[in-house]
Amino acid sequence: MTRIFQTRLAEFVLPEIQSLRLFAEQGLFMHTSNYLYHHGEQELHGFLAYDDSTDKPRPAVLVVHDWSGRNDFACEKAQMLVEMGYLGFAVDMYGKGRLGASTHEKNALMEPLINDRRMLRDRIRAAFDALIAMSEVDINRIAIIGFCFGGLCALDLARSGAELKGVVSFHGLLNKPKELANDTIHAKVLALHGYDDPMVQPEEVNEFCLEMTMAKVDWQVYVYGHTQHAFMNPHAHDTQLGTVYNAKAERRALQAMTNFLQEVLA
């Protein structure tokens, strides 16, 4: 199988994760594989999942990882999206599938992109361009979801003027880039936020709401009480850092996302 984007590249598959899974109860044949794409000279390892029982183009959702890198959590969310009827593509913002283990390593991977929002925007745009070149994708029905750092990436893709139907940010950073002007935001936007998130203060939420309003975006913000950062991640238990899993908020946020995607990708 080949994909065509910018230059012609064969699909890059790591045999240990390539699989064809039968979801008999839903009639789904789920294909999963690693997927090679590029941003300039930087090699990026995405993770692709889709229902292989049909040849018809299907709506697609980009999944952007948190500050750890393109981890199992992001890939699992891509697979979850297949069960909901979408193609899922977990992107790689760091290159070659690099992952951070410690707080120091994660920050070292994320910081260069946080400090250079033009590079961040171009990097997430490379994932979007790779996605729309896939024959399996209905290019008129594309959305993006992101977690923490990934929420910022998702919003910056929308700010770049990409032809998206929807954006979902889970406990994402919300601040707009100071050095870049927004293009027209075409997507509807849903931000899911924990009220006690120490990384995004209430005034930042207000500034984001004002930004979306001034840009005439169809936007929603859900704020979950007694909820900190990383509330979607079952492995988040760092009370000192303020990253704490919250099962109730996770359940509510997933339902909000489900309803939103059904609306924008119909």
N, C-alpha and C positions, 0 to 999 in steps of 0.2 A: 504494500500500500504506500502511496506517495502523497505528499501534500505540496502545494505550489504556493509560495509566498516569497516575494522579492527574488530569491533565487530558488531553483528547484532542489529540494532536499528530501532524502528518504526519511521516513518516520524512524525516529530513534527509539528503539524498544529495549528496555532492560528485561531480559527473559524472566528473571525471578519475580517480577510483578505483573507480567503480561498474563491475562486470564480471560476466559470466556465463561461467564457464570450464568446459570439458568435460574431465573426467579419464576419457578413454575406457578406459584400462587398468583402472580401478576402477569404471566405470559411474557416476561422480559428476558431477553438474552443480553446480558450486560457485558460489553467489551470494555476492558480497561488496559491502558498502556501508558508508558512514559512517552513524551512527545517533545522532540527537539525543535526549538526555534531560536531566533537571534535578535539581539538589539545591537546593531553595529557588529563589533567583533566579539561581543559577549555572548557566550553560549548559554542558553536557558533551557531548563528541563521542566516542562509542564507535565501535568497528569491529565489524561483524557479519559472520560467515561461516557458511554452512550448505549442506548438500546440498539442492538445489532439485528433486531428482527424485522426492521423496515429499512428501505432505501430512501424514504422520503426525508427531505431536510426537516430538521426539528428545531424548535426554539432552544436557545443556548444561554447558559449562565456562566460567566467567569467567576472564579472563586479566588480571592486574594488572601494569602496567609497573614498571620500575625507576625510579630517581630522575630519569631523563631526561624522562619524560613518555610519553604514548601514541605510541611510536615504531614504526618498521617492524619491529623485533624482536618487539614484542608482537603486532602484526598478523599477522606470519608464523607465530607460535605459534598464533594463533586458526585460521589456515588449516590448519596441521598437524593440529590437533584434528579438523577436518572429515574429513581423510583417515583418521583413526582411528575415525570413526563418530559424532562428537559435533558439536553446534553450538558454535562458538567466539565469545565476545564479549569483545573487548579493551576494557577500561574506560578512562575518562579521569578521573584523580584531581585534575588541576590546573585544568581548565576550558578550553573552546574549543580543545582540542587543543594547548595550549601545550607547547613543548619547550625544554629547557635545552641549550645547546651547551657551555659551559664548566663546570668544577667549581663555580665561583661561582654561575652561573645555575641549575644543577641543585639546589644546596643551598638557594638562595633560594626555589625552588618547593616543595621538600620540607619545609623547616623549619617553616612554619606548621602543617602537618598533624602533624608529629612532636611539636610542642609543644602541640598541642590534640588529644588522642586522641579526645575526644568528636566533634569535627568530622570527624576521619579516619573514625571508625566510621560516622557518619551519611552521609558521602560514599560510602563503599563500599556501605553499605546501599541508597543510591539506585540504584546500579548493579544490585544484586540485585533490587530492586523492579521496575526496568525490564525485567530479564530475565524474571522470572516472569509479566509481563504479555504476553509474546510468544506468539502462537498456535503458533509452531513448537516451543515448549519443553515438554518433559515436566517439570512442576514437581516431580515426585517423584524426579527423578534429576538433581540439580544438584551440581556440584563447583566448586572454585576453585583456580587456581594463581597464584603470584606470585613475582616475582624481586626480590631485595634489598629495597628499600622496599616493593615489591609483596607480598613474602612476609609482611611485617608486616601489611599491609592485609588479606591473605587470612586470617591468624590472627585479626585483630580482628573480621572478619565472623563467624567461628566463635564468638568470645568473646561476640558480641552475641546469640547464641541463634538465629541464622538456621538455617532448615531445609536444611542442606547434608548431602550424603552424604560428601563428602571434601574435604580441604584438602591441597595440596602447596605447600611453601615451598622455593624454590631459593635457596640462600645468602641467606636472609632474616634480617632482624632479628627477634629472638625475644622481647624483653622485653614483659611484660604492662603495660597502662596502670596507673599508680599511682592515678589519680583515679577510675577506673571499676571497679565490681564486675563480674565475669563473670556472664553468664547461663549456663544449662545449655548445654554444648557438645555438639551432636548429631552432629557430623561425626567421622569417622575422620581422623587427622592423620598426614601424612608430612612430615618436615623433612629436607632434603638439604643437608648442611653441609660446608664445607671445613675441615679441621683447622687450617690455617694462616691462616684468615680473621682479619685484624686487627680487624675491626669487631664480631665476636661472640666474646668470650673463652670459654674452656672453662667457667668458672663460670656464665656466662650460659646455656650449653647445659644444664648441670646444673640450674639454676633452672627452665628451661623444662620439662625432663623431670619435675621435681617438681611443677610446676604442672599438667601434663597428668595425672600420676598421681593427684594429690589431687582433680582434677575427674573422675576415673574415665573418662578418654578412652581410646579404642583408638588408641594412638599408636606411631609408629616414628620413629627418627632414624638416618639413614645418615650416617656421617662418612667423608669421603674424604681419605686421607693425601696430603701434599705438594700440597695444593690450597688456593688463596687465595679471596678474595672475587670475585664476578662470573665464576665459572668457566664459566658457560653462555654467556657473551657473546664471540663470536669477535673483537670489536673491543676487548676489554679487554686492555691491555698496559701498564698503569701500575704498575710494580713499586714505586715510591715510595709510592703510595697503597694498594697491596696488592690491586689489582683486576687479575687475570690469568686469561685464558682457559686452560682445561685440557680438551683434546679427550677424553682418557680419562674424566675425571670427568663431562663432558657426556654422553658415550655411556652411562655407567652410570646417571646420574641420569634420563635419558630412558627407559631401560628400566625403572627403578624406578617412574617415574610411570606408564608404560604398564600395568605389572602392577597397580598400585594402582587406577587408574581402571577397569580391567576388573573388578576386584573390587567396587568401591563403586558403580559405575553399571550393574551387570549387571541 
